[in-house]
Amino acid sequence: MGIKCPVCKRELVASIQIARHIFGTNDPPHHKWVDDQGKTLGFTFDDLLIEQITKPGNKAYETIADLVEKAQSSL
């Protein structure tokens, strides 16, 4: 069993792959989902995207991957 995208239900092997999918898709529904998740945590999709492209490492991907894992129980 894989990990599902909480927006479009695409299934991949790992949550980090779903995070990459969410950033790569960058359509309004995926963008909105990240923004909605970030409201209480203090970030937006754009914040994470800027962090991912300007700082070393994969912290932004890991942040999205954690959110994706938490969302699995409601899918």
Secondary structure as GFF3:
##gff-version 3
##sequence-region A 1 75
A	DSSP	beta_strand	3	4	.	.	.	ID=ss1
A	DSSP	beta_strand	11	12	.	.	.	ID=ss2
A	DSSP	alpha_helix	15	25	.	.	.	ID=ss3
A	DSSP	alpha_helix	28	38	.	.	.	ID=ss4
A	DSSP	alpha_helix	45	54	.	.	.	ID=ss5
A	DSSP	alpha_helix	59	71	.	.	.	ID=ss6
A	DSSP	three_ten_helix	72	74	.	.	.	ID=ss7
###
